[in-house]
Amino acid sequence: MMKKKIFAVMMACMLAFALAACGNTGNHMEESTVPKPGTTVEPTAETESEPETETEENTSPSDTSDEAVEIESEPEDAAATELVVYFSWSGNTESAALEIQNQTGADMFRLVPAEPYTDDYDALLDIAQEEQRNGARPAISGSIENFDSYEVVYLGYPNWWGDMPMIIYSFLDDYDLSGKRIVPFVTSGGSGFSNTISTIKSMEPDAEVLDGLSLGSSQAADPGDAAADWLRGLGLVE
Ligand SMILES: Cc1cc2nc3c(=O)[nH]c(=O)nc-3n(C[C@H](O)[C@H](O)[C@H](O)COP(=O)(O)O)c2cc1C
């Protein structure tokens, strides 16, 4: 009888211990999935891989940034080797020349005849015609320093009697443009370039003559947009 009681008590204790143990196990599992305040969750395998991916992405811009620097440096180099050369009697071609210089950063040289032209328009018409008939080569005042260093020469002139003013012929005779890129621009009362592009090509067979810009007299006063489109089209500005 006594043995039965002792056995019953032992069984009761074992059962109570077993139930208590199960209860603790359940609580522990719940606690492990809930972060305690003030603690951090260790990254899982997935969250660990994310920073690596971001790191790779973040390196991409710095990889290409070297290329971007090189591209940015090109216009500066180009600007240092460009020159605007022009003749203008009443200011229209000069307006275009200034705009081109402004947009490209090129150096500039104005062709001025050593013997100045008259201020009288009607008299000038006759003089210009006479110069053409005679194949004149009016002398240029001053000279262009370090002309050999320029790779691109913007060449501007007004249309005079369907041709270039003879001082442009003087310039093409006096300076060697072999290997350079000539970028012509003209202002006119409507004739545009006439045949002057083929004349330049025949006088400078070893130069590359790019597509020119033709402006009407009134358009020349505000040449900004036309010049920008033209220069961009030629790839001479961004
Ligand atoms: C002597 C002379 C001849 C000209 N001949 C022509 C011509 O044949 N066709 C034309 O469209 N404009 C002609 N013009 C007008 C000029 O080409 C035009 O006004 C030009 O924009 C002037 O440029 P500038 O202000 O730079 O001198 C002539 C002007 C002058 C002074």
The ligand as a MOL file (V3000), in Angstrom:
LIG
                    3D

  0  0  0     0  0            999 V3000
M  V30 BEGIN CTAB
M  V30 COUNTS 31 33 0 0 0
M  V30 BEGIN ATOM
M  V30 1 C 29.6680 95.9000 -102.4290 0
M  V30 2 C 28.4760 95.0850 -101.9800 0
M  V30 3 C 27.9620 94.0960 -102.8080 0
M  V30 4 C 26.8950 93.3130 -102.3830 0
M  V30 5 N 26.4480 92.3000 -103.1840 0
M  V30 6 C 25.4410 91.4850 -102.7620 0
M  V30 7 C 24.9910 90.3980 -103.5560 0
M  V30 8 O 25.4470 90.1560 -104.6680 0
M  V30 9 N 23.9970 89.6110 -103.0420 0
M  V30 10 C 23.4380 89.8410 -101.8330 0
M  V30 11 O 22.5680 89.0790 -101.4130 0
M  V30 12 N 23.8650 90.8500 -101.0370 0
M  V30 13 C 24.8510 91.6780 -101.4590 0
M  V30 14 N 25.2820 92.7150 -100.6830 0
M  V30 15 C 24.6870 92.8960 -99.3550 0
M  V30 16 C 25.6000 92.2870 -98.2730 0
M  V30 17 O 25.9870 90.9910 -98.5890 0
M  V30 18 C 24.9070 92.2450 -96.9040 0
M  V30 19 O 24.3710 93.4960 -96.5820 0
M  V30 20 C 25.8470 91.7590 -95.8430 0
M  V30 21 O 25.1070 91.3350 -94.7200 0
M  V30 22 C 26.8080 92.8280 -95.3830 0
M  V30 23 O 27.6950 92.2870 -94.4150 0
M  V30 24 P 28.5690 93.2120 -93.4710 0
M  V30 25 O 27.6270 94.0590 -92.6550 0
M  V30 26 O 29.3080 92.2540 -92.6190 0
M  V30 27 O 29.4560 94.0330 -94.3360 0
M  V30 28 C 26.3220 93.5420 -101.1110 0
M  V30 29 C 26.8070 94.5710 -100.3180 0
M  V30 30 C 27.8710 95.3500 -100.7420 0
M  V30 31 C 28.4080 96.4400 -99.8690 0
M  V30 END ATOM
M  V30 BEGIN BOND
M  V30 1 1 1 2
M  V30 2 1 2 3
M  V30 3 2 2 30
M  V30 4 2 3 4
M  V30 5 1 4 5
M  V30 6 1 4 28
M  V30 7 2 5 6
M  V30 8 1 6 7
M  V30 9 1 6 13
M  V30 10 2 7 8
M  V30 11 1 7 9
M  V30 12 1 9 10
M  V30 13 2 10 11
M  V30 14 1 10 12
M  V30 15 2 12 13
M  V30 16 1 13 14
M  V30 17 1 14 15
M  V30 18 1 14 28
M  V30 19 1 15 16
M  V30 20 1 16 17
M  V30 21 1 16 18
M  V30 22 1 18 19
M  V30 23 1 18 20
M  V30 24 1 20 21
M  V30 25 1 20 22
M  V30 26 1 22 23
M  V30 27 1 23 24
M  V30 28 2 24 25
M  V30 29 1 24 26
M  V30 30 1 24 27
M  V30 31 2 28 29
M  V30 32 1 29 30
M  V30 33 1 30 31
M  V30 END BOND
M  V30 END CTAB
M  END
